[in-house]
Amino acid sequence: MEQFLCPDNSEAQIITSQTTLRDRFGAERPAVNFEMQCVDERGNIVRTPSPDYAYSWIVALMMISVGVSAVLALLLAAPSGIVISLLTHRV
């Protein structure tokens, strides 16, 4: 993802920090915050974090999910049709 999100001559760096998160009952729970920054060779921040990082992962996961669903549908549809036709004696 680095080549899509960071400018040339920079690299992606993930910064983590400890934080808290409220659960559904209102209690605070410890959590970890992840933040991506594009940094050049000297360590200067070239590009600040943006939603592009999250959107890219969401789109990638959606494409994988649709692909797996399509493959499973094709693999399971034909054998299921054969079994149903055998059970109902329509061969």
N, C-alpha and C positions, 0 to 999 in steps of 0.2 A: 504494500500500500504506500510505502514511502515515496516511490517514484511518481505517484499520482498526486500526492498531497503536499510534498515539499518542493521548493524551487531547485533548480540545478545548483550543484556544488554545496548542498546542505544535506543533513541527515535527520531522520526522525529520532526524537528522544522522548521516552515516556518517563514522566515525573510522577512519583507516588507520594501520598501524604495520608496521615491518619486523620480521620474525622468521625463525626457521629451521624447517625441516621435515626429518624423516628419510625418505629414500627406501627402497625395498625392500632395498637392499644395506647399509643402516645409515649411509650417508654423509649428512651434513647439507647441505641445500640452502637457499638463500635463498627466502623466501616473504613474502607480504604478508597481514597480518591485517586483516579488515574487521569493524567493530563498529558496530551501530546504537544511537543514543540518542535519546530524545525530549527536546527542549530547549524551554523557554519563551522569551518575548521577552528576558528578562534574561540568558539563557545558563545558567540553572540546569537541572540534569538532573531531569526530571519522572518519567521511567520508565527503569529500567535495562534493558539488553538481556535478551531472553528467547528461548527457542526458537521463539516464535510467528513471528518473521521468517523463519526457515528453513522452517518448516512451511508457511507461506503460499506461498512460492516453489515448494516441492516440489509442493503441491497444484495450483497454477496450471500448472506444467509438465506434470503428469500429465494434467490436463484437456485441455490443448492436444494432447498426444500421442494421447490417446484419440479426440479429434475428428478429427485428421488421419488416424489409422488407419481410422476409420469412413468418412470421405469417400473415401479411397483404395480401401477394400474395395468400396464401392458403385460407384465409377467403373470399377474394373478387373474386377469380377465379371461384369457383363453382357457386355462385349465378349469376355471370356475364354470364357464359356459359348457365345456365338455362334460363335467360332472353333472350339471343340472340336466343336460339333454339325456345323459345315460339314466339318471334317476327317473325322469319322466318318460322314458322309452320313446324319444323322438329321433333316434338315430336313423 
